Amino acid sequence: MTGAIIAFAFAAVPATAQSFEASSVRPAPTANSTAPPYVKVDPARIDLRLPLQEVICMAYSVRASQVAGPEWLGNMRFDIEAKLPEGATEDQIPVMLQSLLAERFHLSIHRENRLQSVYAVVADKRGLKMKPAPDEPAGASPVKRGCGPRLHAATNSDTEPLGYKVISSREGDRVQGTQMATLIDFATLFVREPVIDKTNLKGSYRIVLDLPLTEGNPNDPVGDIDPAIVSALEKLGLKLEPQKAPVETIVVDHVDAKPAED
């Protein structure tokens, strides 16, 4: 599989996808080029100031390293203000962002599996420290976010959505779940490269990740790996190993640098 490229060209979003009720898209003022990016979400609206690459990440649930396109995508910031339809949920925002990108930037993409650097979660040879857990009720599953940790950080509360629970305090976050996919999902917040599961563990486990607060942007760790995730995984009898693997990549076929008018 490593030598094969799987590609399928398509419009950026299907015609039946949900859209924001209203939206405004503007290049961010150059005077604020050094100001930190932000994501603000409430039940009625979403406000972003991000490079377009990160908006694509949020829309397609991938890491920045999984977006291949013009270099300016990672540098040019845009202010996006959008009104959510009544009754819309956080889980629907990525599809709405896909629709916005297609309508305002005329984004078209295709997907390829490309060989790239990853970090694999593997079982430590000294033995697994997680214990099996009862199976979850039917329908419970972790949420996949990719670059969406920005969105998660902006909206998370001490709730238990779809198979995991995040308890926040002044010291950091405690993530509790039962599926390996939950662990992989949260590990991506602390690692620059994509994270994949190479544990071969099946079923449910009692997973607890203690993730202390760190200085700076949690989506932009200093170095390749934040030590917080290394320590949290060690307590579970797991570790991260650098590897090469085929990773799904969003390849930008066309995108406008200037958004269409409101």
Protein Blocks (a to p, Z undefined) as FASTA:
>chain_A
ZZpccdddddfbdfkbccdfbdcdddddfklmmpccdddddfkbccddddfklmmmmmno
pafklpccdfklmmmccdddddddehiafklmmmmmmmmmmmmnopacdddddddddddd
dddfkbpfbdcdddddehiacddekjmmmmmmmmgccddeehiacdddfkbccdddfbfk
lmmmmmmmmcfbacddfklpgcjddddddddddehjfklcghjbdfklmmmmmmnopacd
dddddddddddfbdcfbdcdZZ
